[in-house]
Amino acid sequence: MLDVPGTEIIVFYPKDGVSKVQELQMTTQTGDNTHVIAIDGNFDDAQTNVKHMFNDVALREKLAANKMQFSSANSMNIGRLVPQVVYYVYAYAQLVKTGQITAGEKKSTSLFQQETLEISWQLSMPNKSVFQLEN
């Protein structure tokens, strides 16, 4: 999407929530249509604010009047959810295999990760097996 006419890319990320490598991957993009913005807060805060923008009727009407619209390719997108489910199933199998976790173990994580885990459980994980990884 780099410099595609009529397309603007805006990336929001938590300024203290990504590694230096991840930050550099985002902030060193060269496209004139690419805008990367660090926010105070975490990924859930960024996601909540994006949802507010998408639900802002006045903003949507203003965009439509200029023949523009929002589209999303973030954590809320199924294209990111499916690979994350595969990751959790694989990670779960490896952690159980090496004895690093047991069924019922739980750690805190983001809302997106909790939703991903729920899908993973429904697909293949044993009932009552709970694990959550920190970013």
Secondary structure, DSSP 8 states (H G I E B T S, - for coil): -TT-TT--EEEEEETTSS-HHHHHHHHT---TTEEEEEESS-HHHHHHHHHHHHH-HHHHHHHHHTT------STTSHHHHHHHHHHHHHHHHHHHHTTS--TT------HHHHHHHHHHHHHTS-TT-------
